[in-house]
Amino acid sequence: GGAGGMAAAGSGDFSDLREIKKQLLSVAERSRERGLQHSGKWASELAFALDPLPLSELPPPPALTEEDARDLDAYTLAKSYFDLKEYDRAAYFLRGCKSQKAYFLYMYSRYLSGEKKKDDETVDSLGPLEKGQVKNEALRELRVELSKKHKARELDGFGLYLYGVVLRKLDLVKEAIDVFVEAAHVLPLHWGAWLELCNLITDKEMLKFLSLPDTWMKEFFLAHIYTELQLIEEALQKYQSLIDAGFSKSTYIISQIAVAYHNIRDIDKALSIFNELRKQDPYRIENMDTFSNLLYVRSMKPELSYLAHNLCEIDKYRVETCCVIGNYYSLRSQHEKAALYFQRALKLNPRYLGAWTLMGHEYMEMKNTSAAIQAYRHAIEVNKRDYRAWYGLGQTYEILKMPFYCLYYYRRAHQLRPNDSRMLVALGECYEKLNQLVEAKKCYWRAYAVGDVEKMALVKLAKLHEQLNESEQAAQCYIKYIQDIYSCGELVEHVEVSTAFRYLAQYYFKCKLWDEASACAQKCCAFNDTREEGKALLRQILQLRNQGETSSTDIAAPFFLPASLSANNTPTRRVSPLNLSSVTP
């Protein structure tokens, strides 16, 4: 009913921005009439990023049908109750309404009434809630009624969207996806349907098989889902092309780009974009939890404290605000307080994913493993793609010394983040505990290959080679490790640097390469834990040299340490680095 002129322009076709602006203004209004605030907000924000239209080009209000006129009084009254969150009361006055808009509001009021009751129940019993204790009682009836309408083809785009939501809530994922795709075809401008698809599509394969409508909205959807699926390169390309198409002022796009950089852990880039976003939209609260995660990772206490105070002034009862304050306390190692704020976030919205995971982390810090496991399991129930929750479960079972469980959870985390070295190192340690050393070697090697965040993979690999008496490979790993650490410029306080020099000193000593051995032994003297060994080794070398033992050259010449490292730049024989392909597991 009354869907006149709502077909969106073709995919990637942004030539007529005024037309797009008209469509956005119009769908924003229609969403608001139906109480769909979030979709309305999304369309309004996007419309705001485009140039204003002259009076003559503003979209006309939606045309009214006979049915609309008949239901107008009931609709107007019920909408005022709906806006005050009196959902049962709104539904009562909408019984028997036939027009699309009033019927939608009737069904949506019943749905929200059930959700509100469920959330209130959940909050009253926010102990260790097992999934499915509290149900939205209205769902089953709504599904029966909506499916009849659906079979009779009487649902418009908004009706289809609501039907999809009901199906998803009943865990009928396949049916829900089909209905949301249908909704996107019927009403491509309604962002809510696209967003639901983003949450239901769990991998690239599923995405390939969707027949999506050919509309410019699809570009926004693809960029969003690429971000969700960690296909960050593709997502950033899409967002860049949307900016080039004329959406450079869109705060939605800017925030999505910041989130994308956060997902690939390009922390500096993400921080600078978030700071830019806050300049443009200083009272914005959404995504600020992600911003606070970045500040947390960088240990930026003053900035995090400022953000927490600032959001508290704007609105302290928003999940994001509670999350930011939780991060702030966590950074100050006040873990009980942090957990309290994450709990508060969940009271405000039990489906708020980040808080479950972060609460798990706090319980881990407090050594409360069973509570941590429950929190992580909740996070996974809300979103199977939350790699941090899978990783957290792995860590918890590691503390409980249950390596087989551990392996399962780390594997899941690794599948979700194949290029994250932290997952690979954790997997490697797991295999090591299970004595599957070949597998462990592969993991460490791969972690080094993808770019090791914590610079620990090579050391772990070296120690494995040591265990297996593969001294030459061990030495190579330590050399690469030292080169890695020193090439960073800033010398991080690395516990293992001394271990590496100690091993190399002994290795060269065994090989009778006195110059290299003494260079490494001298390096050992710079560290507390290896000082005595270093001195002892230097004395031995001196003795043997005086006895006239010559350095033997028949041993495979090892790597050469960077000049800056060899003590007093002793003239060492330059050897070409060994070919590492021989070590690759």
Solvent accessible surface area in square Angstrom, and as a share of the most:
residue,aa,sasa,rsa
1,G,66,0.64
2,G,40,0.38
3,A,58,0.45
4,G,69,0.67
5,G,73,0.70
6,M,18,0.08
7,A,85,0.66
8,A,17,0.13
9,A,27,0.21
10,G,31,0.29
11,S,40,0.26
12,G,44,0.43
13,D,60,0.31
14,F,28,0.12
15,S,100,0.64
16,D,73,0.38
17,L,52,0.26
18,R,127,0.46
19,E,61,0.27
20,I,1,0.01
21,K,16,0.07
22,K,58,0.25
23,Q,9,0.04
24,L,0,0.00
25,L,57,0.29
26,S,24,0.15
27,V,2,0.01
28,A,3,0.02
29,E,70,0.31
30,R,13,0.05
31,S,1,0.00
32,R,109,0.40
33,E,33,0.15
34,R,13,0.05
35,G,3,0.03
36,L,7,0.03
37,Q,108,0.48
38,H,149,0.67
39,S,9,0.06
40,G,1,0.01
41,K,85,0.36
42,W,18,0.06
43,A,2,0.01
44,S,40,0.26
45,E,50,0.22
46,L,1,0.00
47,A,2,0.02
48,F,179,0.74
49,A,6,0.05
50,L,12,0.06
51,D,107,0.55
52,P,118,0.74
53,L,21,0.10
54,P,58,0.37
55,L,154,0.77
56,S,107,0.69
57,E,51,0.23
58,L,84,0.42
59,P,34,0.21
60,P,111,0.70
61,P,113,0.71
62,P,49,0.31
63,A,80,0.62
64,L,108,0.54
65,T,59,0.34
66,E,134,0.60
67,E,71,0.32
68,D,22,0.11
69,A,61,0.48
70,R,171,0.62
71,D,18,0.09
72,L,76,0.38
73,D,116,0.60
74,A,29,0.22
75,Y,23,0.09
76,T,82,0.48
77,L,72,0.36
78,A,0,0.00
79,K,32,0.14
80,S,54,0.35
81,Y,33,0.13
82,F,7,0.03
83,D,74,0.38
84,L,128,0.64
85,K,128,0.54
86,E,64,0.29
87,Y,27,0.10
88,D,83,0.43
89,R,112,0.41
90,A,0,0.00
91,A,10,0.08
92,Y,117,0.44
93,F,83,0.34
94,L,0,0.00
95,R,141,0.52
96,G,64,0.62
97,C,16,0.10
98,K,142,0.60
99,S,2,0.01
100,Q,54,0.24
101,K,27,0.12
102,A,1,0.01
103,Y,31,0.12
104,F,4,0.02
105,L,0,0.00
106,Y,40,0.15
107,M,1,0.00
108,Y,28,0.11
109,S,0,0.00
110,R,39,0.14
111,Y,16,0.06
112,L,36,0.18
113,S,11,0.07
114,G,7,0.07
115,E,12,0.05
116,K,86,0.36
117,K,111,0.47
118,K,36,0.15
119,D,31,0.16
120,D,71,0.37
121,E,99,0.44
122,T,9,0.06
123,V,45,0.26
124,D,118,0.61
125,S,55,0.36
126,L,37,0.18
127,G,40,0.39
128,P,102,0.64
129,L,19,0.09
130,E,95,0.43
131,K,123,0.52
132,G,43,0.42
133,Q,119,0.53
134,V,34,0.20
135,K,116,0.49
136,N,8,0.04
137,E,145,0.65
138,A,22,0.17
139,L,11,0.05
140,R,157,0.57
141,E,105,0.47
142,L,0,0.00
143,R,97,0.35
144,V,83,0.48
145,E,59,0.27
146,L,1,0.01
147,S,21,0.14
148,K,137,0.58
149,K,55,0.23
150,H,51,0.23
151,K,165,0.70
152,A,57,0.44
153,R,212,0.77
154,E,88,0.40
155,L,20,0.10
156,D,19,0.10
157,G,4,0.03
158,F,1,0.00
159,G,6,0.06
160,L,3,0.01
161,Y,29,0.11
162,L,1,0.01
163,Y,16,0.06
164,G,0,0.00
165,V,8,0.04
166,V,0,0.00
167,L,4,0.02
168,R,66,0.24
169,K,40,0.17
170,L,34,0.17
171,D,98,0.51
172,L,46,0.23
173,V,63,0.36
174,K,158,0.67
175,E,79,0.35
176,A,0,0.00
177,I,14,0.07
178,D,89,0.46
179,V,8,0.04
180,F,0,0.00
181,V,17,0.10
182,E,58,0.26
183,A,2,0.01
184,A,0,0.00
185,H,86,0.38
186,V,79,0.46
187,L,7,0.04
188,P,13,0.08
189,L,1,0.01
190,H,3,0.01
191,W,9,0.03
192,G,8,0.07
193,A,1,0.01
194,W,0,0.00
195,L,60,0.30
196,E,18,0.08
197,L,0,0.00
198,C,1,0.00
199,N,89,0.46
200,L,17,0.08
201,I,0,0.00
202,T,60,0.35
203,D,63,0.33
204,K,94,0.40
205,E,95,0.42
206,M,61,0.27
207,L,19,0.09
208,K,136,0.57
209,F,165,0.69
210,L,34,0.17
211,S,81,0.52
212,L,28,0.14
213,P,13,0.08
214,D,101,0.52
215,T,2,0.01
216,W,0,0.00
217,M,0,0.00
218,K,48,0.20
219,E,25,0.11
220,F,0,0.00
221,F,0,0.00
222,L,22,0.11
223,A,0,0.00
224,H,23,0.10
225,I,0,0.00
226,Y,36,0.14
227,T,4,0.02
228,E,57,0.26
229,L,21,0.10
230,Q,59,0.26
231,L,37,0.18
232,I,8,0.04
233,E,132,0.59
234,E,57,0.26
235,A,0,0.00
236,L,36,0.18
237,Q,127,0.57
238,K,46,0.19
239,Y,0,0.00
240,Q,94,0.42
241,S,60,0.39
242,L,2,0.01
243,I,41,0.21
244,D,107,0.55
245,A,27,0.21
246,G,30,0.29
247,F,0,0.00
248,S,65,0.42
249,K,134,0.57
250,S,1,0.01
251,T,24,0.14
252,Y,20,0.07
253,I,0,0.00
254,I,20,0.10
255,S,2,0.01
256,Q,16,0.07
257,I,20,0.10
258,A,0,0.00
259,V,26,0.15
260,A,0,0.00
261,Y,33,0.13
262,H,40,0.18
263,N,25,0.13
264,I,84,0.43
265,R,76,0.28
266,D,54,0.28
267,I,20,0.10
268,D,90,0.47
269,K,95,0.40
270,A,0,0.00
271,L,15,0.07
272,S,65,0.42
273,I,31,0.16
274,F,0,0.00
275,N,72,0.37
276,E,79,0.35
277,L,0,0.00
278,R,36,0.13
279,K,156,0.66
280,Q,90,0.40
281,D,38,0.20
282,P,69,0.44
283,Y,161,0.61
284,R,17,0.06
285,I,6,0.03
286,E,43,0.19
287,N,33,0.17
288,M,0,0.00
289,D,21,0.11
290,T,21,0.12
291,F,8,0.03
292,S,0,0.00
293,N,25,0.13
294,L,3,0.01
295,L,4,0.02
296,Y,75,0.28
297,V,73,0.42
298,R,106,0.39
299,S,72,0.47
300,M,56,0.25
301,K,96,0.41
302,P,99,0.62
303,E,76,0.34
304,L,0,0.00
305,S,25,0.16
306,Y,145,0.55
307,L,1,0.01
308,A,7,0.05
309,H,118,0.53
310,N,32,0.17
311,L,0,0.00
312,C,46,0.27
313,E,147,0.66
314,I,52,0.26
315,D,51,0.26
316,K,97,0.41
317,Y,133,0.51
318,R,83,0.30
319,V,19,0.11
320,E,20,0.09
321,T,0,0.00
322,C,1,0.00
323,C,1,0.01
324,V,0,0.00
325,I,17,0.08
326,G,0,0.00
327,N,4,0.02
328,Y,31,0.12
329,Y,35,0.13
330,S,6,0.04
331,L,29,0.14
332,R,113,0.41
333,S,78,0.50
334,Q,63,0.28
335,H,32,0.14
336,E,122,0.55
337,K,91,0.39
338,A,0,0.00
339,A,5,0.04
340,L,101,0.50
341,Y,40,0.15
342,F,1,0.00
343,Q,63,0.28
344,R,94,0.34
345,A,0,0.00
346,L,0,0.00
347,K,96,0.41
348,L,75,0.37
349,N,49,0.25
350,P,17,0.11
351,R,98,0.36
352,Y,30,0.11
353,L,42,0.21
354,G,14,0.14
355,A,0,0.00
356,W,15,0.05
357,T,0,0.00
358,L,19,0.10
359,M,11,0.05
360,G,0,0.00
361,H,56,0.25
362,E,7,0.03
363,Y,31,0.12
364,M,27,0.12
365,E,98,0.44
366,M,56,0.25
367,K,162,0.69
368,N,62,0.32
369,T,24,0.14
370,S,80,0.52
371,A,22,0.17
372,A,0,0.00
373,I,22,0.11
374,Q,60,0.26
375,A,2,0.02
376,Y,0,0.00
377,R,99,0.36
378,H,25,0.11
379,A,0,0.00
380,I,16,0.08
381,E,67,0.30
382,V,59,0.34
383,N,39,0.20
384,K,115,0.49
385,R,27,0.10
386,D,9,0.04
387,Y,26,0.10
388,R,60,0.22
389,A,0,0.00
390,W,15,0.05
391,Y,45,0.17
392,G,0,0.00
393,L,0,0.00
394,G,0,0.00
395,Q,62,0.28
396,T,0,0.00
397,Y,18,0.07
398,E,48,0.22
399,I,88,0.45
400,L,74,0.37
401,K,169,0.72
402,M,78,0.35
403,P,36,0.23
404,F,146,0.61
405,Y,114,0.43
406,C,1,0.01
407,L,13,0.06
408,Y,105,0.40
409,Y,17,0.07
410,Y,3,0.01
411,R,106,0.39
412,R,75,0.27
413,A,0,0.00
414,H,43,0.19
415,Q,119,0.53
416,L,45,0.22
417,R,23,0.08
418,P,67,0.42
419,N,104,0.53
420,D,8,0.04
421,S,1,0.01
422,R,39,0.14
423,M,1,0.00
424,L,5,0.03
425,V,18,0.10
426,A,7,0.05
427,L,7,0.04
428,G,0,0.00
429,E,46,0.20
430,C,3,0.02
431,Y,14,0.05
432,E,54,0.24
433,K,118,0.50
434,L,31,0.15
435,N,114,0.58
436,Q,74,0.33
437,L,30,0.15
438,V,98,0.56
439,E,63,0.28
440,A,0,0.00
441,K,27,0.11
442,K,96,0.41
443,C,13,0.08
444,Y,0,0.00
445,W,40,0.14
446,R,101,0.37
447,A,0,0.00
448,Y,49,0.19
449,A,66,0.51
450,V,42,0.24
451,G,45,0.43
452,D,16,0.08
453,V,85,0.49
454,E,98,0.44
455,K,50,0.21
456,M,51,0.23
457,A,0,0.00
458,L,6,0.03
459,V,1,0.00
460,K,45,0.19
461,L,1,0.01
462,A,0,0.00
463,K,80,0.34
464,L,0,0.00
465,H,5,0.02
466,E,66,0.30
467,Q,117,0.52
468,L,66,0.33
469,N,135,0.69
470,E,50,0.22
471,S,51,0.33
472,E,69,0.31
473,Q,58,0.26
474,A,0,0.00
475,A,1,0.01
476,Q,8,0.04
477,C,1,0.01
478,Y,0,0.00
479,I,0,0.00
480,K,38,0.16
481,Y,2,0.01
482,I,0,0.00
483,Q,50,0.22
484,D,41,0.21
485,I,0,0.00
486,Y,60,0.23
487,S,90,0.58
488,C,54,0.32
489,G,63,0.61
490,E,135,0.60
491,L,93,0.46
492,V,71,0.41
493,E,172,0.77
494,H,34,0.15
495,V,120,0.69
496,E,25,0.11
497,V,2,0.01
498,S,2,0.01
499,T,28,0.16
500,A,0,0.00
501,F,0,0.00
502,R,72,0.26
503,Y,28,0.11
504,L,0,0.00
505,A,1,0.01
506,Q,72,0.32
507,Y,15,0.06
508,Y,1,0.00
509,F,40,0.17
510,K,152,0.65
511,C,9,0.05
512,K,81,0.34
513,L,4,0.02
514,W,9,0.03
515,D,41,0.21
516,E,11,0.05
517,A,0,0.00
518,S,15,0.09
519,A,3,0.02
520,C,0,0.00
521,A,0,0.00
522,Q,74,0.33
523,K,45,0.19
524,C,2,0.01
525,C,32,0.19
526,A,74,0.57
527,F,51,0.21
528,N,126,0.65
529,D,90,0.47
530,T,1,0.00
531,R,85,0.31
532,E,125,0.56
533,E,74,0.33
534,G,1,0.01
535,K,86,0.37
536,A,41,0.32
537,L,20,0.10
538,L,44,0.22
539,R,154,0.56
540,Q,83,0.37
541,I,2,0.01
542,L,114,0.57
543,Q,113,0.50
544,L,43,0.22
545,R,92,0.34
546,N,122,0.62
547,Q,125,0.56
548,G,53,0.51
549,E,69,0.31
550,T,111,0.64
551,S,44,0.29
552,S,32,0.21
553,T,103,0.60
554,D,127,0.66
555,I,65,0.33
556,A,49,0.38
557,A,33,0.26
558,P,5,0.03
559,F,12,0.05
560,F,29,0.12
561,L,8,0.04
562,P,43,0.27
563,A,48,0.37
564,S,95,0.61
565,L,2,0.01
566,S,8,0.05
567,A,15,0.12
568,N,136,0.70
569,N,102,0.52
570,T,46,0.27
571,P,118,0.74
572,T,22,0.13
573,R,106,0.39
574,R,182,0.66
575,V,32,0.18
576,S,89,0.57
577,P,89,0.56
578,L,52,0.26
579,N,105,0.54
580,L,33,0.16
581,S,74,0.48
582,S,92,0.59
583,V,11,0.06
584,T,64,0.37
585,P,64,0.40
